[in-house]
Structures are given as structure tokens and as C-alpha cells.
Amino acid sequence: MIGPAAPKDPEKMREFFYIIKNKEIYGTKREEGGGIQFLYQDSERLVNSARITGGITDEEELELLRSVEGLKKLVHSIGVSLETNDPEETGEFIFQMYGKKDMYGGGTNLRADVKGDGREQRIYLKDAKWSEDDGIPGQIKVILEKAGETAELSVRLYLNEGFHAPQAKEEDEVDFTSLQYRQMIENSLISTGDPSRLQAAIQKAEEGQDVTLAYIGGSITQGAGAVPIHTECYAYQSYLRFRRLFGKGDNVHFIKAGVGGTPSELGIIRFDRDVLRDGSVSPDILVIEFAVNDEGDETKGDCYESLVRKALGLPGKPAVLLLFSVFANDENLQERMIPIGRHYNLPMVSIKNGVTPQFYDKDKKVLSKNQFFYDMFHPSNIGHRIMADCLEYAFSMVNKAESRETGEGKKDLLENPPLIGNTFEHVKLMDKNNPCPGAVVMPGGFTYTDKVLQSVEMDGELEQIPQFPYNWQYRGNLGGEPHFCMDIPCRALLLVFKDSGETDAAKAHIYVDGKFVRTADPYVNGWLHCNAMIILKEDVSRMHHVEISVEEEDRKKQCTILGFGYVE
């Protein structure tokens, strides 16, 4: 007779910290079936998650998270738990390492099949077959059985001997009805500015006339961190609040034009296309959100002010509201932007002013950074809700504000000269579908059209729309002259080119009137998105010759010119 088998020795309980804790995810539809959610861990995201979600303060441990070799030294195993609507479903968890040479194809993938019942599945790093090309922790992918469903994900890192983590603390639920919450929202309003334009839009809505709210900005305006991205983002939620407060039936309409990773330098180029829809839309209210994106604005405020002036100068005289988002490190560029808002007497809302002080005040604390932020850059659903509440409060307070004088005594908002500059106020987009009058394009080998483009969710839709589809692409593997040339009459010119971390992406040198200007390097940012750069800025318009030439060592690779922004 055989007795019961002795149990295995229990595994020693290791210290751990969360990098993702009870975060909602959404399965965006895949061609292969099912849904997928990407959670990027590069660009200091993993380090900041360890700080904010895991409470790690040890700089040595944080430094180890910046490389795969360091991760292997610090982490014993990875614990993954997933809760889906059907606990019998299985999701696939993939933690992808980025390669040093081949970013997306050269690194190790740590994989686990995880039941949707909330039980933790462990991935032991000692069992992985590591790649020699491993560089940095790159991204987490969660593949769900069904597209369009939400789930809740937690990921914690168990540590090797000798490393320590603070004990995980439970967080209280956010009380959206509390006095402290209301005070936090009120603190976000910097100024009601001149309320007349917004009041006019509100009056139209209350009278049953059609009113359009438009939003332009970066990834936060796109909806990053919101689950699902198209309906839980701050833009859509604040539009719903405005419609509920002031609308009559279906007379309030919604335009969303957020593109991740891009500053106002690109926003002003795509303004006519993405906000005005090439003249078919006349917004009554425009929210501009670039406070966490404009570090990449080469003009340090000229493009931003140009965009503000472009919006204010529209024939429909829309109300313009400046919104200042914030990163998890408490940083944004509102100190550069607030003077512009005051210069034109505009309503301004600062999410930084609202939420950041209470993170550090025990008596007035409403929520933690982990609750507000989805990652170091983007708000969670709670964060997006708070942003929408801040805008709702601004709408209400501006509506109650004492209006300026009207009629002959009314001062136009554009009467003041530019504070920083308005070089690009009248910029226009040029691509294959939008020619520049008087320009002559000699594309050389740039005769193809790139279909692999940054794509974003526009308006209230979940479908992703490719950015700059009417482009010029060079495919070196198919031969062709590695030069693009054009003659164009202008006084300022911006190039929009495709960034990529792919191994077949080519660098290109840019020449204007025979002089080298700069190099378009698709690896500076290292991910698929649209990059705008100034290649010409003069006071007087004249004919210029532009040449874009693929580097000699890259002529078997690919290079894409997405378009140009020109000022006549």
C-alpha cells in the first residue's frame, strides 16, 4: 500500500514590489483574433513604476531596472495575475526585452499563460533563454481571448537575495464626493480669462444650436491610459459633461485630435486637417493640451503661441481654453505657457495645480500617484475622470464670470502683438494629396507610399486612423535614386518624417539651397511616430531648393517623408 506523497518544500516567500497594480486593460482588436493591450516599460517607465507603484527608493535597485542585465541581477521571478469577465478565459502575458541592435526582434520574450481568475502565475527568470542582443526592458503585451473586453492586471517583481522592498500598502478608494476632492478640482482653475467667447458657445448650446467641442494635444488627449481609450479619456468625458450641462438633445458635437509623442510643432501642421477637417468643421470651443509634450518644440513657445493665435483667428471666433497636464514626476511646461494664456486673456486649467500638492499633504490627500497615473506619462481612468471634472468646473465658472464689454468697445483677443512669436501661425500642410502652389517636387527614389504609420483613435471612435498617409517613401532594397528634391516658395519650412526603431530605417541628410541643415535620424526617439523638425526659418518668402538624401551606408534601407509644413 502506497501512502500519500509528501508535499514539496514550500517556496520561500520573497520580498516583492508592484510595477502594475490593479490596472484596467483593454483588448484592442487584432487581425490574428482576440485583443491586445500594450504597456510600455522603456524610457524610464519601468523605473518610475517601481518608484510610484512599488514604493522603491533605493537608487541601486532603480538603476538595475534600466537594463536587462540589471533586471536579471535584481529580479528572481515575475508574478502576474489577471482578472477577466470570464474567469475561465486565459490571457497570454509577454514581457518583451528590446534588443540593442534589433529593437523589436532581437530581445528575449518572457511569456506566461495566465488564467483570468485572479490567481498569480510566476515567470522564473532562471528558466528563460536569454538573447545576446538583450538591451533594455521594453514592453508588456497582454493578449486576451476576446477583443473589446476589459480586464484587471497586476504585475509584481520578486527580488533575489540581498535586495529589499517596502511592504505593499492598500490604498483607500477615491471619494469623489468629499470636500477635499472638490477643493482639488477648484485648485486646477488658473483663470477664467475673457469669458465672452465661451459664454457665447454655451448660449448657443442652450438655445439648441449646434456646438462643436474640439481637443488637440498629445497622447493624453488621444486618451492614453484610459480604458477603453475612446470613451474614458478626459476629452470625451468632458464633452459629455458639457453636453449634459448645456446641450439640447444631440446638438453638441465632438472632435478629438490627439497624437501621441508629438508637440505643438506638429500640432499646428495638422490643425487644418485634424481639427478643422479641411474646412468642414468650425469649432466653437477648442481645448489645447501640449504642456507635457512641448519639450520637443524647437521654438520653445513660438509654435505653441502660433497655434493659439491660429485658433483665435478663425472666422467662427472659437473659445480657446489652455489645459496643462502633468507627468508623474510633477513636471510640465505651464510656466512657459501661462504667460501666453494671460497675454490673450484665456481660460486656463492646470491639472498640476490641482492634483500635485495633495500627493504630499497627508491632511488634504485625495488619492495617490498610483491611482492617478496609469504610467509615468499618462493618467489612469481615475486621472482622466479628474481632468474631465476640472474642465467641467472651468466651463461652469467661466459661464458664471462677469463678461467683458461687448460691441464697439470690445477689444479683440488678437489685438496684442505676439509674446514669443507667431512664425507658424499660417502654416499649411504639404503632402502628395495637398500640393503647395508654385512648388515643384522631384521625388527621385521616394516614389512609394508607406502604409506602416503611427495610427491614433480620433473623435469618439476606437478605429485607428493612420497619420500622414499621403507620404513619400524610399525603399532602398528596390533600388532607385536615394534623393528627394523640391523647389518651394516659402519663408519657413518644417519637415515631418517617420521615426522608427526598426533595423531597416535609414537616416537622411537635409540640404537647403545647397547647404547642409541637419540629419533626420529615425532612431533618436526609437519608436513609430511622426517627427517634425524646422529646416528653414526666414523673414521673407522666396524660392528655395530642398534636397533630402539617404545616408550612403543606409541606401538599402527605408526612409519616409511624411509631409511638410510651409509658411508662404
MARVO-720415 format. One record per residue (C-alpha): x, y, z; residue in one letter. Coordinates in pm, whole numbers, plus 50000, padded with zeros to 5 digits. Example, Ala and Ser with C-alpha at 12.3 -4.5 7.8 and 13.67 -1.06 7.14 Angstrom:
BEGIN
512304955050780A;513674989450714S;
END
This chain:
BEGIN
500005000050000M;501355033949894I;500745062950126G;500215099150030P;503145116549866A;504995141450076A;504385177449971P;507145196949802K;509125220450019D;507335253750024P;508965281449825E;510475308450041K;508395339950044M;510455366549875R;510245403949906E;508485419849610F;507115452149472F;504405460049220Y;505085476348886I;501435473048784I;498725470849046K;495055465548970N;495295484048638K;492485481548386E;493495469648042I;491535467447717Y;491835442147437G;492195462047116T;491195440546820K;493975421146645R;493965407946288E;495015374046427E;491985373546655G;491455383547015G;492535416247170G;495835431147283I;496995457347532Q;500495472447518F;502115486247833L;505445502347752Y;508275499048003Q;511085517947825D;512025554947857S;512175553448240E;508625539748263R;509695508348450L;511845528348690V;509025552548762N;506535524248811S;508915509649068A;509005543249245R;505325552049228I;503565518449237T;506215498249419G;507485524549660G;511135517249572I;513565544249683T;516855525049666D;518785540749377E;520855509249320E;517725488649264E;516215515049038L;519405516348832E;519285478648779L;515855482048617L;517345502448334R;518925472248164S;518175435648106V;521405425548279E;520385446048581G;516885431448577L;518335396348586K;520515405948883K;517635421749078L;514625400148994V;514125363849086H;510695359648926S;507715379048793I;504225373848936G;501305380348701V;497605379948786S;494705387448555L;491015391348622E;488665388948323T;484885388648295N;485045351048243D;487485335548495P;487885305248270E;489485326047996E;493245325247953T;495355355247864G;498905354747729E;501375376947913F;504585387347732I;507355408847878F;509475418147577Q;513075429347609M;514255453747343Y;517365444147151G;520475465747126K;520765460346750K;517315447746658D;515005466646894M;511785447546835Y;513115414246713G;516375408246897G;515355406447262G;514035379347490T;510295374447541N;509255362747888L;505915345247845R;503185330348060A;499615318448008D;497525333948283V;494015323848386K;491505352048422G;490535341548773D;493005364148955G;495415336649059R;499065345549022E;501275329048761Q;505045330748812R;507745335148548I;511155324348676Y;513995343648516L;516415314348560K;514285294148317D;514455319548035A;516645315247728K;518205349647715W;519265366447390S;522745380647340E;521075411447187D;519095419847504D;519325456747585G;516545471247800I;513145460547935P;510845471547653G;507145464747672Q;504485442647825I;501855427647598K;498695410847722V;496715391147466I;493095384247560L;490855357847405E;488195383447311K;488625417547152A;486835446747313G;486835433147667E;488385448747974T;490425431148240A;492435439548551E;496175432948558L;498725431648839S;502455425248795V;504955422649077R;508675416449078L;510035391649334Y;513585400249437L;516755380049465N;518525376049797E;520105407849925G;517565431849779F;514655446849968H;511275462749903A;508835480950130P;505695462850231Q;502865468949985A;500145491550124K;496465490450043E;495005522949909E;491675537850008D;489125542649733E;488875577949598V;485955596849749D;484685618149463F;482115634649691T;484495647149958S;485265683450035L;488955676449971Q;488155663249625Y;486115694149543R;488915716649663Q;491405697849448M;489235703849141I;488805740649223E;492575744849263N;493045734948898S;491425766548762L;494135792448697I;491965818348528S;488555822848366T;490155848048131G;487865867247898D;484705846147927P;482805861147634S;483645835447368R;482955805347590L;479765821447718Q;478635826747358A;479245789847282A;477325779347595I;474435802047498Q;474325786047151K;474195751547308A;471435761647550E;469405775747261E;469605742647077G;472085754146810Q;474875731146700D;478075734946904V;481365716646846T;483975709847114L;487435701946973A;490545689647152Y;494105689547021I;497195676747202G;499465646947255G;498905611647382S;496865622647686I;494385639247453T;494505608147235Q;493385590147551G;496445570347656A;495915553747994G;492125554147960A;490365520447930V;488725519647684P;490665547747524I;487865562947317H;485165567047583T;487035570147915E;489545596647802C;489295631347954Y;488335647047621A;485285625247564Y;484255626247929Q;484455664347946S;482485666647621Y;479775645047782L;479745667948084R;479395699047866F;476585682547669R;474785673147991R;475155708048139L;474325729347837F;473185708147542G;469755702147400K;469385667347256G;472185659347010D;473285694746929N;476755692147093V;479445675846877H;482915662046948F;486285664246771I;489375647646920K;492785652446758A;495425639046995G;498575622746856V;500985605747097G;504535618147138G;504075649846933T;504435686647031P;502625717646908S;505345719346640E;503475690846470L;500055700346606G;499975732846413I;500845714846087I;497945690646124R;495495715946272F;493595722845949D;493365685845869R;492625671046211D;490635698546385V;489025718246101L;488765687245882R;489985707945589D;487325734545637G;484305712245701S;484265718646079V;484125751646267S;484775745146638P;483065766746896D;485375755847178I;488965744047142L;490985728347423V;494765728947362I;496855703847562E;500605703747494F;502055711347838A;503795677647869V;504745674147502N;506355707047413D;509815699847544E;510245687647186G;509175721247042D;512365735646895E;510925770846905T;510365770047284K;506935785847257G;506725801346910D;504855771246769C;502565769847073Y;501685806747053E;501285803546676S;498745775746735L;496875796646994V;496735826146755R;495675804146463K;492755791346669A;491755825646799L;491855839846447G;489385815246297L;486315831546138P;483985815046389G;485885830746682K;486015799246896P;486665799547268A;490195787147335V;490995770247667L;494545760747765L;494895727847954L;498115718848134F;498575681548204S;501335668248429V;503765638948440F;504255616348741A;507505634648820N;505395666248875D;506795682648561E;505125701948281N;505765733748082L;502975755248219Q;505375782348336E;506205788347969R;502575786647860M;500715805748132I;502175839348018P;500805832447669I;497395824947818G;497465857048021R;498655876447715H;495465866647530Y;493295865647845N;492305829147801L;490715804348042P;493405781048180M;493255748448372V;496275732248540S;496005695748638I;499365700648809K;497965727849034N;495035705649118G;496455671449193V;500175675349265T;500055694049600P;497685668749757Q;500075639949680F;502345654049951Y;499775666650204D;498505639950445K;495635661550568D;494335670050220K;495295638550032K;492575626149798V;494445599449603L;497925585649539S;500075588949231K;499495552149161N;495765558949148Q;496025590048929F;498665577448684F;498485547448455Y;502215550848392D;504725578748437M;503245598648147F;499545591548133H;496535593148365P;494515562448460S;490725561648424N;490575579748758I;493085605248631G;491125611148311H;487955614948517R;489645641148734I;490805660048424M;487235659848291A;485945672248627D;488495700648616C;487275711048272L;483645708448380E;484415731548672Y;486125755948435A;483155755848197F;480805763248487S;482955790748640M;483595807948307V;479855807148240N;479235824748574K;482025850248526A;481255886548455E;481525891648081S;483665918547924R;482095947647745E;480725939447401T;480135958447080G;482385987146969E;484245988547299G;485215952147290K;488915945147244K;489875917347004D;491895889247167L;494485891446887L;494975928846922E;498125923047129N;501315915646934P;502865880946982P;504515874947318L;507045848847197I;506315846646826G;503815837546555N;506155824846285T;503985794646209F;500515809446258E;499655804645891H;501505772045827V;499985747845575K;500405710545524L;502035698045206M;501995661345106D;501095640644799K;497445649844844N;497965686544936N;500385703544696P;501945737244759C;501195762744483P;504375770244295G;506315740944437A;507995715644208V;508645681044355V;511315658044211M;510905626944430P;513765606344291G;513525572244458G;510895584644707F;508065571844489T;506415546644720Y;503735551644986T;504425539345339D;501505520745498K;503205513145831V;502375545346012L;501585558646355Q;497835554946398S;495535570946652V;491935569746769E;490125601146651M;486965616646792D;484835591246979G;485895561646766E;488045531746854L;489275526046499E;492825538446448Q;493485563746171I;496945563846006P;498775596846032Q;500155612845713F;499085585545470P;499955606445161Y;503685603445208N;506835597845004W;508745565945084Q;512155554044969Y;512715516444959R;516405510344912G;516025472844867N;514115480044544L;516705504244409G;516035539644292G;517735573144334E;518245579344711P;517365616244685H;514235637344720F;514345672644579C;511895701244554M;511775738144480D;509315756344705I;508415793044766P;508285798945142C;509775817645437R;509565788845684A;509575751445629L;509185721245856L;509855685245760L;507685657645903V;509435624045885F;508815589246018K;510575578146335D;511155541046379S;513125516746587G;513225491046307E;516565478346179T;515775488745820D;515165525645899A;517515549745721A;518965583045825K;518745611945579A;520725644145538H;518805676245463I;520165704145246Y;518575737945177V;519935758544889D;522945735544874G;523865739045242K;523635710745492F;521005718545756V;520555687645973R;520025650045975T;516695632346010A;517525603446241D;514695578046293P;516445563246598Y;516565594346818V;513135586146960N;513265549446864G;509555542546814W;507005545846540L;505705581346532H;505675614146342C;508575637846397N;508525674346291A;511685694946255M;512385730046132I;514635731145827I;514125767545725L;513095799445903K;513495833645738E;511715867245746D;510955869645373V;509435843845140S;511465833144836R;512135802144628M;514295775644800H;515795743144679H;515475714244925V;517275680944899E;516825651045130I;519465624345074S;519625589945236V;522975583045405E;525275562245187E;525545533245435E;521725532245466D;520815531245100R;519505495745118K;517075506245393K;513835526145404Q;513105562945464C;509745580645473T;508955617545429I;505515621445582L;504985657145467G;505985693445511F;504635723945687G;505265755845493Y;504655792745555V;504275813445239E;
END
